[in-house]
Amino acid sequence: MSFQADERSFAHRNGFSDLGLSLFWMVGAFFLFQIAGLVAAITLLMIFGDPGALVEGDPTAALQDQASFLFAGNSIGQITFLGIATWAVTRWHLAANDQRSRYLRLQQTTGIFQGSVLAAIAFIVIQPLVWASGWINGLLPVPESLQALQDSQLEMIQSYISQEGALGLALFHIAVVPAICEEVLFRGYLLRSFERSTSTWMAVLLSGVLFGLYHLQLTNMLPLALLGVALGAITVATGSIIPAMVAHFINNAGAVLLVRFAPDSPMVQMGTETPPPLLYIVGSVIGTLILGRMFWNHFKRAKSHATI
């Protein structure tokens, strides 16, 4: 008697849905990344910083005063769990002959350079729409305590970016690491897993909304969700997460550079109290439609990468 090996994925062999299993990992990765980041930050502060401030005073205040350790710890947590561990758990969804890189769309595709350039331009063009969504978000009621917490976090980030000699590290922690690790998790792992349980564009929308919620910033939830949906659409259109990584980096690096070199510019000072000028919105809509047509041409060439 001969036995044929079951070559189905771990998820399918054990009756798990790809969507349910990926949501389980998303929640687990969030908590593990937060815990690992905090432990790493405290460890770095104890070794290289002023441990007396941590032991004798308010630990939260001590970490905020020495923000470089918080950012370093955050990057360690992201790399370990959003990046490396997500790469590992992708095996749950793979059949015997499947490849992680193809599942995650971590691959080169036809026209990827052009797609990356278009993605970078797109994330500049849509900024007025992001601003407008932030204004709409500002109309929603948010508890004052939460608003104060997010304002203090924003002040800490801006203060860190503005420190002399911190620009390179700020770009690494705020732009490079999230552009790689968050894309592996959201536009790589989650988007592909959601596609197996629903339509591609529903998967783009769902992963984008979860991207907005994942940051735990109620005052920025809509802009972050909009950016997440745009990154998902770029990934599907190009058949690769590399253009989304480029766009994500451009978005975050642009914010860092604006805070560092043009802190009084409208894009830095824009708040939730006023919407962007109408001309900005019209120009952004027209530019987005033009770029959307270009990405549609990419999508037609990338159909062979759309399912796995």
N, C-alpha and C positions, 0 to 999 in steps of 0.2 A: 504493500500500500504506500502511495506517495502523497505527500502533503505539499500544497502550494502556499508559499508565504503570502501573508496578507500585506500587500504593498500600499494600502490606503494610509492616509495620515493618522496621526495619533488622535486628532479631534474626531475624525469620522469612524475610526475603529471603536471609540469609546462613547459614541452617541452625542458628542458635543457639537453645537453649532459654531461655525467660525466666528459669527458675530458675538455670541455669548462668551466664548473663550477669549476673544480679543478685548472685550470690555472688562473681563476679569483681570487680564494682564494690565490694561490701562490704569485701573484703580490701584492694583498692586504696585506697579512701577511708580505711580505718583507718590505713594506713601514711602516706599523704599528709597526713592530719590531724595525726598525731603529729609528723612531720618539720616541717610548717609551724608547728605550735604551739611546738616547741622553738626553731626559728629566730626566730620572732617574739618569744619570751620573752627570748632572748639579745640580740636587737637592742634591745628596749625597755630591758633592764637596762643595756646599753652606753650608751644615749642618756640615760636618765633616772635610772639607779641608780648603783651603785658599781662601775664596771668593773674597778677594781683587785682587788676580791675575786674576780672571775671569772677574771682573768688570772693572778694570783699564787697563788691557793689552789685549793681543790677546786671545780670548776664546779658540781657537783651541790649541794654544801653552800651555795655562794653563791646559787644559785637558790632553794633552800629557805629561806634566811635572808631573801630578798627575794621572798616567795611571791606578792605581788601581780602580779609580772611573769609568773610561771608561769601564774596563772589568766587573765591577759589574753591570753597566747599561746595557751593552750588554747581560749579562746573564739574567737580569730581562726581557729584551725585548724578548729574545729567549724563556724563560720559559712561558711568558704570551701569546705570539702570535704563535710561531712555535709549542709549546707544547700544552698548555691548550686550546687555541682558536681553534687549528686544531682539537683537540679531540671533541670540541663542534660542529664545522661545518661539521664533518663527518656525523652527523645526516641528512644532506641534501641528502645523497646518500643511506640512509638505508630505506628499507621497514619496515613495522610495527614490524615484528618479528626478524629483523636482530640485531646483536650486534656490538657495536663499536669495541670491542677488537678483534673480528674475522675479521672484515673489515680491520682493521689496522694491522692484524697479530701480535697483541700484546698478544701473547699466548704461552703456552708451547706446544711443539709437540714431537713426538717420536724421541728420539736421540738428543734432543736439547743441552744437555751438550757436547756430542761429536761434534755436529755441531759448537758450540761456540768455542771449542778448535781448531777445524780445521780452523774456520774463523780467529782466532787470529794468527795462524801459517801462514795462507795464506797472511795476511797483512804484515807479516815480509818478506815472500818469494817474494812478488811482488814489493818490494821497488826498486830494480834495474830497473824494467820496468817503474815504476813511474819516476825515475831519467831520464831514456831515453826519456820518453814522455816530461819531462821538458826541455831537451836539444832540442828536435824537436820544442817545443813551443818557445824556445828562438830564433829560426831561423826566426820566424814571426816578421814583423816590429811592433813596439809599440812606440807611441809618447813618447818623452823624458820626458815630464811633467808627464805623467802617470807612467812611470818607476820610476821617482824620488819620486812620491807619495807613490808607493808601497814599494820602498826601505826604506823610512822613517817609514812606518808602520811596516815593518819587524824589523827595528832597535828598535822601541818602544817595540815591543813584546819581542825581545831578551833581551832588557834592563830590562823589567819587570820580566821576568823569572829569570834573574841573580841576582835580589835583594835578600839580606839576609832575610830569613824568609818568602819569597813569594811563595815558591814551592807548598805548599798545596793549596793555593788559585789559583795559576796558573793552577794546574792540574784540579781544579774544574771548572774554567772559560773556559779553552781551551780544556779540554778532556771530563769531565763528562757531562756538560750541552749540548754541541753540539752533543755528542754521543747519548743522549736521544732525545733532541728536534728536531734536523735535521733528525734523523731517523724516528720519528713520522710523520714529514711532507713529506719527500721524499720517503722512502722505505715503509712507512705505508700508508699514505693518497694518495699521488700522484701516486705511483706505482699501487695501487689497482684501483684507478679511471681510470688511463690510460688503464689498462687491460680490462675494460669494453667497451672501444672504439677501441681497437686494439689488436694485439697479445701480449702474455706475454713477449716475448723477445724483441719486439719492444717497449713495455712499459718500460722494463729494460733499453734499450738504450736511450730512450727519457728522462726518469727521471734522468739518469746518466749525460747526456749532460746538462740538466737544472741545475743539482747540480753544475756542473762546472761553468756555467754562473752566478749562484746565488751569488757567492762570489765576483763578480766584480773584478776579478784579471786576467787580460788578459795574464799576464806573467805566470800564473799557471793554465790556463783554461784546457789544455789537461790533466795534471796530476790529477786535481780535477775531471774531467769528467771520467777518467779511474777508479779512486777510486769509484766514484758514480756507474758506471756500475758494478764493482766488488761487491759492497755492495748490489746492486739490485739482482745480480745473486745468492749471498749467501742467500738473503731473500727468493727468489723463491725456491731455492734448499732445504731449511730447513723448509719452511712454517711458519717462524716466523721472526720478526725483532730483536729479542733478540740477535742472533748471530751477526747480522750486528751492533748492538749497541756495542757489545764486540769488534768487529774488529775496529770500528770507534774509540773507546776509546784507544785501543792498538796503533793505528796509531798516534793519537794526543798526547797521554801520552808519547809515545816513542820519539816524536819530542821535547817535553818539557824537558824530562830527558836528552836527548842528548845535548840540548842547555845549560842546567844547569851544567852538569857534564863532558861533552866531547865536548866543543865548537869548538875544532880544528879537530874533526873527519871528515872523508870524507863525511859522510851523511849530516853533518851540512854545511860543506864548499862547497858542490857540487853546482855548478852554472849552468847556461844555456850555458856557453862557451864551455864546454867539455862533451862528452858523458861518461857514465860509462864504465869501462873495459869490454871487450867482454866476458870474463869468467863470470863476474857477470850476464850479460844478459842471457847467455846460461844456467847457473845454475838456474836463475829465471824462464826461460821458462820451463825447465824440471820440476822444483818443482811445477809450476803452473799447468802443465798438469796432474801431479800425483794427486794433490789436487782437480783438476777439476773432475777427475774420481771418487774420493771419494764423492764429492758433488753431482755427478750425481746419485750415489746410494741413497743419501738422498732425491733427487728430486723424485725418483720413489716411495719412502715411503711417500712423502708429497703431493701427487697429490690431496688428498681429501681436502687440504687447498688452492688449487691454484685458485679457483674461488668462487665468492659470488654474 
